[in-house]
Amino acid sequence: MITVEEYLGAAGRALDGMAGIVAGLGDELANVRPPVQGASSPYALLTHCLGVVGYWAGGLVAGRVVERDREAEFTSSGPVAPLLERVRQAQEQLAADARGADFAAPLRAAPNPDFLGPAGIATQGAALLHVYEELAQHHGQMEILRDLLRPKEGIRRGTGAKWGAVGPDTIGAWVADMDLGVAPAVRHALLDAVDREDFGYPHWPAGDPVPAAFEAWMAERHGWEPSAGHTRVFTDVLQILQVVIEQTTRPGDGVAIHVPAYPPFLAAIRRSGRRIVPIGRSPMDGVRLLVLVNPQNPSGRVFRRAELEELLELAERHDLPVLADEIHADLVYAPHRHIPFAALGPRAARRTITATSATKAFNLAGLRCAVAHVGPADLRARLDAMPPDIFGTPSTLGRLATVAAWRDGAGWLEGLRATLTANRATIGAWASGLPLRYREPEGTYLAWLGGLRGPEPAARLERTALVRLSEGAEFSEGTDVETGDCVRLNFATSPAVLAEILRRLTPRIG
């Protein structure tokens, strides 16, 4: 149970963040609606948030008479300065209303049936919580709107591989990082640690917060309740794969995986002295581990329940542990939905190691934090018997960012998903007019394009179009699967940058 002052601090950060974005955009850009279906202008979105504060806190909690035109909020426009003054006044009034509220008392007025909000709001405390949830969600959306309207200056920033590994005139669309910022909750968590200069050895008196955040996120987002005590924290999913290979197989054993596959996974199998066995293409002789990547990288395929059950039957027939890499699970497009492999039932759960991270959906790859939910009891015992530091320790900052993302990043994620959905549609319309093999991804922000001419098409396109894509042959290296005429394109960028990518590529493909 948080205090009133803690509540006001959180709500104030959201309002300050939105006001800062609107102020930074200025009168012109703040009133522009980005080219994304259903998006409002930043000015209108902030106006709507003030309507939420005024109605729910001022009307239903404090009992003032509040006239509100909710539809007009989403189409409002005007100069920024008066709007920012309204934000300041709203914050002062919200502080007074919250401090004077009785959280357990009933609402002071009946909610308008045209905008009831979520079911079950009957107390003043519930109404104030709804205000915060709305502010947090729309703060995340505002971050996306800002980046759509004014892509961050110098996208090739920092030392990240996506932009740092390409020339000054080349656009990076290869490695799976996003150009769409991070959730406000993540930024606040990291900046708070920086402000406190809190870089000491990690210490969690109540236990590492990452497993609890993971378990709650899985239950809420995917309807799967991980078993308590089965989650272990690692630095990344690739490390989890390497550990599981070493613990469940021996040199010369086969590791079954769908091919094409994420190149570092294939490399990890080969470096370990194990054999890559493409699922559905090769006999399962000598296979000791099945690796399932769902949603699949690079194809973007989201496996249906019947397909997962077939894989479970295959694993049971050969008595295989299953490493389920589900790192893209939060980036699935309707009407598809992600089904955790371990959620198929107790039989699946007992043999599944679920590997995931907040890094893909929340753009945190460099912070290095992942989790493995270890179903097989014998593997848990072996891992727990090993020296505690043999696998390394994810940093405090990586843990803080991961927890913030899974606990408070849902609103931002929905805004991100809207942007990716629009970008995916742009890719589909573009590909339909070109001589390409293309199947719209059901998940991920990766487009798998086939039918390109000549050897090493990605290298050719980097030279001629100044766009770096991922080379298709790398996704089947070490196997007899042929993907040399394919490339992978990362479309997790602003619509403006995506449009420039496609403009450069078109004459080099058609």
C-alpha positions in Angstrom: 0.0 0.0 0.0 1.6 3.2 -1.1 1.3 6.5 0.7 -0.6 9.6 -0.7 2.8 11.3 -1.3 4.2 8.3 -3.1 1.1 8.3 -5.3 1.4 12.0 -6.1 5.1 11.6 -6.9 4.3 8.8 -9.4 1.4 10.7 -11.0 3.4 13.9 -11.0 6.3 12.2 -12.9 3.9 11.1 -15.6 2.3 14.5 -16.0 5.7 16.2 -15.9 7.0 13.8 -18.5 4.1 14.5 -20.9 4.3 18.2 -20.4 8.0 18.1 -21.1 7.4 16.3 -24.4 4.7 18.7 -25.5 6.9 21.7 -24.6 9.8 20.2 -26.5 7.7 19.7 -29.6 6.4 23.2 -29.6 3.2 24.7 -31.0 3.6 23.2 -34.4 4.6 19.6 -33.8 2.6 19.2 -30.6 -0.6 19.6 -32.7 0.3 17.1 -35.4 -1.2 13.6 -35.5 1.4 11.0 -36.4 0.7 8.8 -39.5 -0.4 5.9 -37.3 -4.0 4.7 -37.3 -5.9 5.9 -34.2 -3.1 8.2 -32.9 -3.9 11.6 -31.3 -1.7 14.6 -31.4 0.5 15.1 -28.2 -1.5 18.2 -27.4 -4.8 16.3 -27.6 -3.4 13.3 -25.6 -2.3 15.6 -22.8 -5.6 17.4 -22.9 -7.3 14.0 -22.5 -5.1 13.3 -19.5 -6.2 16.5 -17.9 -9.8 15.5 -18.5 -9.1 12.2 -16.7 -7.6 14.0 -13.7 -10.4 16.5 -13.5 -13.2 14.0 -13.9 -12.1 11.1 -11.8 -10.2 13.0 -9.0 -12.1 16.2 -9.1 -15.6 14.9 -9.8 -15.8 11.4 -8.3 -13.3 11.7 -5.5 -13.6 15.4 -4.4 -17.2 15.8 -5.4 -16.9 18.9 -7.6 -19.3 19.4 -10.6 -17.1 18.6 -13.6 -18.3 19.2 -17.2 -16.4 17.1 -19.6 -16.5 16.5 -23.4 -14.3 13.4 -23.7 -14.5 13.1 -27.5 -13.4 16.8 -27.9 -10.3 16.1 -25.8 -8.9 13.8 -28.5 -9.3 16.4 -31.2 -8.3 19.5 -29.3 -5.5 21.8 -30.4 -4.0 25.1 -29.5 -0.8 26.9 -28.3 1.3 24.9 -25.9 1.9 27.6 -23.2 -1.7 27.7 -21.9 -1.9 24.0 -21.9 1.3 23.7 -19.7 -0.3 26.2 -17.3 -3.3 23.9 -17.1 -1.1 21.0 -16.3 0.5 22.9 -13.4 -3.0 23.8 -12.0 -4.2 20.2 -12.4 -1.2 18.9 -10.5 -2.0 21.3 -7.6 -5.6 20.3 -7.6 -4.8 16.6 -7.8 -2.6 17.0 -4.8 -5.4 18.6 -2.8 -7.9 16.1 -3.9 -5.7 13.1 -3.1 -4.7 14.4 0.3 -8.4 15.0 1.1 -9.6 11.6 -0.1 -10.8 8.7 2.0 -9.4 5.8 -0.1 -11.9 3.3 1.3 -14.9 5.6 1.0 -17.4 5.3 -1.8 -17.3 7.7 -4.8 -18.9 11.1 -4.2 -20.8 10.9 -7.5 -22.0 8.2 -9.9 -19.7 7.7 -12.9 -20.9 8.8 -16.3 -22.0 5.7 -18.2 -20.3 7.0 -21.3 -16.8 6.6 -19.8 -17.1 4.2 -16.8 -13.4 3.1 -16.9 -12.5 -0.4 -15.9 -15.1 -2.4 -14.0 -15.1 -2.4 -10.2 -14.3 1.3 -9.5 -16.5 2.0 -6.5 -14.2 3.7 -4.0 -12.2 6.9 -4.0 -8.9 4.9 -3.8 -9.9 2.9 -6.9 -10.7 6.1 -8.8 -7.3 7.6 -7.9 -5.5 4.4 -9.0 -7.4 4.6 -12.3 -6.1 8.2 -12.7 -2.5 7.0 -12.3 -2.9 4.0 -14.6 -4.2 6.3 -17.3 -1.4 8.8 -16.8 1.3 6.1 -16.9 -0.2 4.5 -20.0 -0.5 7.8 -21.9 3.0 8.8 -20.8 4.3 5.8 -22.7 2.2 6.6 -25.7 3.5 10.2 -25.6 7.1 8.9 -25.8 6.1 7.1 -29.0 4.3 10.1 -30.4 7.4 12.3 -29.8 9.7 9.9 -31.6 7.3 9.6 -34.5 7.0 13.3 -34.9 10.7 14.2 -34.2 13.0 11.2 -34.5 15.8 11.6 -32.0 18.7 13.6 -33.3 21.7 11.5 -34.3 20.0 8.1 -34.3 23.5 6.6 -34.6 24.2 7.4 -31.0 26.3 5.6 -28.4 28.3 2.4 -29.1 25.3 0.1 -30.0 26.1 -2.3 -32.8 23.0 -1.5 -35.0 24.3 2.0 -35.9 27.9 1.9 -34.7 28.8 -0.9 -37.1 27.6 0.9 -40.2 29.1 3.8 -42.2 27.9 7.4 -41.7 25.6 7.3 -44.8 24.2 3.8 -44.2 21.0 3.0 -42.4 21.1 0.1 -39.9 18.2 -2.4 -40.3 19.9 -5.6 -39.3 20.5 -6.4 -35.6 17.3 -6.7 -33.5 17.4 -3.5 -31.6 14.7 -0.8 -31.8 15.0 2.9 -32.5 11.9 3.7 -30.5 13.2 4.6 -27.1 12.4 2.9 -23.8 9.4 3.0 -21.4 9.2 5.9 -19.0 9.2 3.5 -16.1 12.5 2.1 -17.2 14.0 5.5 -17.6 12.8 6.6 -14.2 14.2 3.5 -12.5 17.6 3.9 -14.1 17.8 7.7 -13.5 16.8 7.2 -9.9 19.7 4.7 -9.4 22.0 7.3 -11.0 20.7 10.1 -8.8 21.4 8.0 -5.8 24.7 6.9 -7.2 23.6 3.4 -6.3 26.2 1.1 -8.0 27.2 -1.1 -5.1 27.1 -4.8 -4.9 23.5 -6.1 -5.5 21.6 -6.9 -2.3 18.0 -8.0 -2.2 16.9 -8.5 1.4 13.4 -9.6 0.3 14.8 -11.7 -2.6 15.7 -10.9 -6.1 12.8 -8.9 -7.6 13.2 -10.2 -11.1 11.6 -13.7 -10.7 8.5 -12.2 -9.0 8.1 -9.6 -11.8 8.5 -12.3 -14.4 6.0 -14.5 -12.9 3.4 -11.7 -12.5 4.0 -10.6 -16.1 3.5 -14.1 -17.5 0.3 -14.6 -15.6 -1.2 -11.3 -16.6 0.0 -11.1 -20.2 0.0 -14.8 -21.2 -2.2 -16.7 -18.8 0.6 -18.9 -17.5 1.5 -19.1 -13.9 5.2 -20.2 -13.6 6.0 -22.4 -10.6 7.4 -20.6 -7.6 11.1 -21.3 -7.1 11.8 -22.5 -10.6 13.1 -19.2 -12.0 16.8 -18.4 -12.4 18.3 -15.1 -13.5 20.9 -15.0 -16.2 22.5 -12.3 -18.4 20.8 -13.2 -21.7 18.9 -15.9 -23.5 22.0 -17.0 -25.5 23.8 -17.7 -22.2 20.8 -19.7 -21.1 21.0 -21.8 -24.3 24.7 -22.4 -23.8 24.2 -23.5 -20.2 21.4 -25.8 -21.1 23.4 -27.4 -23.9 26.3 -28.1 -21.6 24.0 -29.5 -18.9 21.7 -31.7 -21.0 23.9 -32.9 -23.9 27.4 -34.2 -24.7 29.7 -33.4 -27.6 28.4 -35.2 -30.7 24.8 -35.1 -29.6 22.1 -33.5 -31.8 20.2 -30.3 -30.9 17.0 -30.0 -32.8 15.9 -26.5 -33.9 13.7 -25.0 -36.6 15.9 -23.7 -39.5 16.3 -20.9 -40.5 17.3 -19.8 -37.0 18.9 -17.0 -35.1 22.6 -17.2 -36.1 24.1 -17.0 -32.6 22.0 -20.0 -31.6 23.4 -22.0 -34.5 26.9 -20.9 -33.7 26.5 -21.8 -30.0 25.4 -25.3 -31.0 28.4 -25.8 -33.3 30.9 -24.3 -30.9 29.8 -26.7 -28.3 30.7 -29.6 -30.6 27.0 -30.6 -31.0 25.1 -31.2 -34.2 22.4 -28.9 -35.6 19.4 -31.0 -36.5 16.7 -29.0 -38.4 13.3 -29.9 -37.1 11.1 -31.6 -39.8 14.0 -31.9 -42.2 16.4 -34.4 -40.5 16.1 -37.7 -38.6 16.1 -37.2 -34.8 18.8 -39.8 -34.3 21.0 -38.9 -31.4 19.1 -35.8 -30.6 19.2 -34.9 -26.8 17.7 -31.4 -26.8 14.9 -29.6 -28.6 15.1 -25.8 -29.0 11.9 -24.0 -29.8 12.0 -20.3 -30.8 8.4 -19.0 -30.5 7.7 -16.4 -32.0 10.2 -17.7 -34.5 13.2 -15.6 -35.6 13.7 -14.8 -38.5 10.3 -15.8 -40.0 8.1 -14.2 -37.4 5.9 -17.3 -37.2 3.8 -17.7 -34.1 3.1 -21.4 -33.4 -0.5 -22.6 -32.9 -1.6 -24.8 -30.0 -1.9 -27.8 -32.3 1.7 -27.3 -33.6 3.0 -26.9 -30.0 1.3 -30.1 -29.0 2.9 -31.9 -31.9 6.3 -30.7 -30.8 5.5 -31.8 -27.2 4.6 -35.3 -28.6 8.0 -35.3 -30.5 9.8 -34.3 -27.3 8.1 -37.0 -25.3 8.7 -39.7 -27.9 12.5 -39.0 -27.8 12.5 -38.0 -24.1 13.9 -34.5 -24.8 14.1 -31.4 -22.6 12.7 -28.4 -24.5 14.4 -25.0 -24.3 11.6 -22.6 -25.3 13.0 -19.2 -26.3 10.0 -16.9 -26.0 11.9 -13.6 -26.0 9.5 -12.1 -28.6 6.3 -13.2 -26.9 5.1 -9.7 -26.2 5.4 -8.7 -29.8 2.6 -10.8 -31.4 0.1 -9.2 -33.7 -3.7 -9.8 -33.5 -5.4 -12.1 -34.1 -2.5 -14.3 -33.2 -1.5 -14.9 -29.6 1.5 -16.4 -27.8 1.1 -19.7 -26.0 3.9 -20.5 -23.6 5.1 -24.0 -24.3 5.2 -24.8 -20.5 1.5 -23.8 -20.3 0.4 -26.8 -22.4 0.1 -28.7 -19.2 2.1 -30.5 -16.5 3.7 -32.9 -19.0 5.1 -30.0 -20.9 6.0 -28.0 -17.8 8.2 -30.8 -16.4 10.5 -30.9 -19.4 10.5 -27.2 -20.5 13.1 -24.5 -19.8 11.4 -21.2 -20.7 13.9 -18.6 -21.6 12.9 -15.0 -22.0 13.8 -11.4 -21.2 12.3 -7.9 -21.3 15.1 -6.9 -23.7 13.3 -7.3 -27.1 9.9 -5.8 -26.2 11.4 -3.0 -24.1 14.6 -2.3 -26.0 17.0 -3.2 -23.2 19.5 -5.5 -24.9 22.6 -3.8 -23.5 21.5 -4.0 -19.9 21.9 -7.8 -19.9 19.2 -9.5 -17.9 17.2 -12.6 -18.7 15.3 -15.4 -16.9 15.0 -19.1 -17.3 12.1 -20.9 -15.8 13.6 -24.4 -15.3 10.9 -27.1 -15.3 13.1 -30.3 -15.2 13.8 -31.0 -11.5 17.1 -32.8 -12.3 18.4 -29.7 -14.2 17.4 -27.4 -11.4 19.3 -29.5 -9.0 22.4 -29.5 -11.2 22.3 -25.8 -11.7 21.9 -25.2 -7.9 24.8 -27.5 -7.1 27.2 -25.5 -9.3 29.3 -22.6 -7.8 27.0 -19.6 -7.5 29.0 -17.2 -9.6 30.0 -19.5 -12.5 27.4 -18.1 -14.8 28.1 -14.4 -13.8 25.7 -12.0 -12.2 23.4 -9.5 -14.1 24.0 -6.0 -12.9 21.7 -4.1 -10.5 20.8 -1.7 -13.4 19.7 -4.6 -15.6 17.5 -6.0 -12.9 16.0 -2.6 -12.1 15.2 -1.9 -15.7 13.7 -5.4 -16.2 11.5 -5.1 -13.1 10.3 -1.6 -14.1 9.4 -2.8 -17.6 7.4 -5.8 -16.4 5.7 -4.0 -13.6 5.0 -0.6 -15.1 5.7 -0.7 -18.8 2.4 -2.1 -20.2 1.1 1.2 -21.3 4.2 2.1 -23.2 4.3 -1.4 -24.7 0.8 -0.9 -26.2 1.9 2.3 -27.9 5.0 0.6 -29.3 2.8 -2.3 -30.6 0.7 0.2 -32.5 3.7 1.7 -34.1 5.1 -1.8 -35.1 1.7 -2.8 -36.4 1.6 0.3 -38.7 5.2 -0.4 -39.8 4.4 -4.0 -40.6 1.5 -2.9 -42.8 3.9 -0.5 -44.6 6.3 -3.4 -45.2 3.5 -5.6 -46.5 2.3 -2.9 -49.0 5.8 -2.3 -50.2 6.7 -6.0 -50.7 3.5 -6.7 -52.6 4.7 -4.6 -55.5 8.1 -6.3 -55.7 9.3 -9.7 -56.9 9.9 -11.0 -53.4 8.8 -14.0 -51.3 7.3 -12.5 -48.2 5.0 -13.7 -45.5 3.8 -11.1 -43.1 5.3 -11.8 -39.6 2.8 -12.9 -37.0 5.2 -11.7 -34.3 8.5 -9.9 -33.8 9.6 -6.7 -35.7 11.5 -8.6 -38.3 10.6 -9.1 -42.0 12.0 -12.2 -43.7 12.4 -11.4 -47.4 13.2 -14.1 -50.0 13.8 -14.4 -53.7 16.6 -11.9 -54.0 19.0 -12.3 -56.9 22.7 -13.0 -56.7 25.0 -14.2 -53.9 25.1 -12.4 -50.5 22.2 -10.0 -51.3 22.5 -8.2 -48.0 26.1 -7.3 -48.7 25.1 -6.1 -52.2 22.3 -4.0 -50.9 24.5 -2.4 -48.3 26.9 -1.4 -51.0 24.3 -0.2 -53.5 21.4 1.0 -51.4 23.3 2.0 -48.2 21.0 -0.1 -46.0 22.4 -2.9 -43.8 20.2 -6.0 -43.6 21.0 -9.4 -42.1 22.3 -11.9 -44.6 19.9 -14.8 -45.0 22.6 -17.5 -45.4 23.7 -16.8 -41.8 20.3 -18.2 -40.6 21.0 -21.7 -41.9 24.8 -21.9 -41.6 26.1 -25.4 -40.8 23.0 -27.1 -42.2 21.8 -28.1 -45.7 18.9 -25.7 -45.6 19.2 -23.0 -48.3 18.5 -19.4 -47.3 21.1 -17.6 -49.4 18.5 -15.6 -51.4 17.0 -14.2 -48.2 17.5 -11.1 -46.0 16.1 -10.0 -42.7 14.9 -6.5 -42.2 14.3 -4.9 -38.8 11.4 -2.5 -39.0 11.4 -1.3 -35.4 12.2 2.3 -36.3 10.3 5.5 -37.0 7.9 5.6 -40.0 10.2 8.2 -41.5 13.3 6.1 -41.3 11.4 3.0 -42.5 10.1 5.0 -45.5 13.7 6.0 -46.3 14.9 2.4 -46.0 12.3 1.2 -48.4 12.9 4.1 -50.8 16.6 3.1 -51.0 15.9 -0.6 -51.4 13.2 -0.5 -54.1 15.3 0.2 -57.2 17.8 -2.4 -56.1 15.3 -5.2 -55.7 12.8 -4.6 -58.4 
